[in-house]
Amino acid sequence: MSEITLTDNNFEQEVVEASKTMPVLTDFWASWCPPCRAMSPIIEELAKEYDGKIKVGKYNVEEGTVVAEKLGVQSIPAFFIYKNGVVIDSWVGAMSKEEVAKKIEKALL
């Protein structure tokens, strides 16, 4: 499964509800953000590697603001891992593929 596009309209269903069956990693990004562009291929690779174990969604803060505001996103890239309908981990900024993979592995426990 590749990454899904998240919007204000589908966030509740695609993330909060879906996280009751498997963890969901959300990536809040924008096209003008260099660290976001740097993280994009890493997140894409992890989405493929963890296919069937974790769902990955991307939320473009240029196109939607309601969810970003609700979560208090002020800097991007911002990442949230949902499990059982709640945020279990979050961070802001770029990090290595290995660091993100560790966070995913922790969410799978």
N, C-alpha and C positions, 0 to 999 in steps of 0.2 A: 504494500500500500504506500502510495506517495503521500506527501503532505496535503492537507485539505485547507482550503481558504476559509478563514473564520471571519464572520461579520457580526455586527450587533444583533442581527436577526437570528442567526443560527448558533450563537455561542452557547446558550443554555443547553440546547439539545446535543450539539456536537462535542461539547467539553464537559459540562457539569453532569448531564445525564449519562453520557458515554463513559465517564470515568468510574461509573459504578460497575462496569464489566472489565475495563482495563485502564491503566494509567494513561493520562493525556498530557503531552508536553505542548505548551503553547509558546509561540515565538511572536512577540510584539516588535514590529519593525517598520522601517520607512525606506523608500528608494534612495533618498538623499543622505542616508546614514552609512558612512564607511564601515564601522564595526558590524552593522547589520549585514552589509554585503559580504563581509569576511566570514560571518557565521553561517550564511545561507547554505554553502556547499556542505558544511559540517552537519548541519541539521538535516539536510537532504540525505546524506549518507547514513546517518543514524536512523532516519525513518525507514530506510530500506533494510538495514541490518536488524532492526527490532520489529520488523513487520509481523503482525499477529500478536505481538506482546505489548506494544505501546502504540497509541495513536498520536500523530503529530499534526498540529495545526498552526497556521501562520495568520496573524492578525495585522493588517496594514493600518497603522495609526493615521495615515493620510486619508483613508476612506471611512474609517469608523472611529468614534470617540467615546461612545457611551460606556462600553466595557472597560476601555483603558482608564477612563476617569473613575469608574467604580472600583477598579483595582488599585488606583493611585499611581498609575504608571506616569512617571515624570521624565525618565531617561530611558533611552533605547540603545541597543536591544534589551528587552526585558523578557524573562522566561519564567513560566509558572508550570509546575507539575501538579496536576489534579489526580486525586485518587478517592474513590467513594464519595464524589461530589464536593470535596474540599481541597484547598491548596495545601499540599504537604511540603513543597519546596519552592523557592523562588530565588532569582538572582538577576543582577543587571550587569551588562557588559559582556565582552567577548571572553571566551575561554577555550581551552583546547578540546579536541574531540574526546580525548581520554577523560578529562574532567567532567564533561557532560555525560559521557557513558557511565561514569561512576554514580552520578545522580540518578540516571535511569535505572541502573542496577539496584540501587537502594529502594527506588519506588516499586520495583518488581518483587521485593521481599514480602 
